[in-house]
Amino acid sequence: MCKVKAKLGRRRVVLQTIGYRGKKEVKTPLADARQARAFIVPKKDAKDLKIGSTRTVVVAGKKIKCTVKKWSRGSRLLLPKSQYPLKNISPKRLKAVVVT
């Protein structure tokens, strides 16, 4: 799991990435972000997200359409339409938004 800086609506938020592939975990946060399948919005930033709605998230200049799902204790899960949304972003641009 790693965290990425993103823009959700008009606000800037830090999203946690989840949902990986492969047998073993990757060693760098950059590779961790590239194979993420979903994002978790913390409770404090998820107040106005309605379950079932579609929201656009901007990560490193790329717009990603996501469906809002229920998650643990008030936080929300953003499930992108594509399976690996951060896969094709250049490492240089992605490194700028990965929070270590």
N, C-alpha and C positions, 0 to 999 in steps of 0.2 A: 504494500500500500504506500502511496505517496500522495502529496497534495499539490494541486496546481492552482494558479491564479486564473480567474475567469471573470467574464462579465455576464451577469444574469439579469436581463432587463436593462435597467439603468444603473444597477449597483455592481460594484466590484466585490467578488466573494472568493474565498479559498475553498475549493472542492476537494474532497478526498476521492481517490480513484480506487475501484475494486474490480474483481472479475478477471482473472488471469488465465492464461493457457499454458500448457506444458507441464512437465513433471516437476521441475524445480524452479524456485524463484530466481529472478534475475539479480545481478549484483549491483547494478547502478540505478539510481532513481530515474534517470532519463529512459532507460530501457523499460523500467517499471511502468512509466507513464505511457509509453508507446503501445504496450499490449493491454491496456486497461479497456474494459467493456462498459463500465457504468461509473457514475459520479454520485457521491453522497453530499447533500446540502445540509449543513449544521442547523440545529433547531432555531437558533437566533436569526438566521437568514431565510428560513423556510416558512415564515408566518403567512405570506400571501400566496403561496403555491397551492393551487387546488389539485386534488388527486384526480388523475385522468386527463388533465389538460396538457397541451403541447406547448413547450417553451423553447426558445432558442438560446443556446449558450455559445459564447464566443471565447475560444481558447486559442491563443497565439495567432489571432487574426482569422481563424477558421470558424465559420458558423456551423453549429451542430444542432439539429432538431432533436429534441428529447421529450419523452413522455414522463410525466410526474407520477411516481408510485409511492405508496406508503412505506415507511422504514421505521426504525426503532426509536421510541421515545420522542416523537415529534419531529425528527429529522425526515428528510425526503430523499428518495432515490430518483435520479434522472437517468432514464434508460434511452440511449441514442437509437436512432433508426438503423444506422449502420453498425456492424459488429465491433470493429476496432476503429473508432473515430480519429484517434490521434496518431495512427500508424503512418500516414503519408505526410505528416508535417516535418519540415526539415529539422535536424537536430539542433541547429543553431537557434532557431526561433523557439523551439520547445524548451531548450535549456533555460531561456529567459523567464519562463513562467513556472517552472518546477520549483517548489518550495522544499528545501531539505531540512 
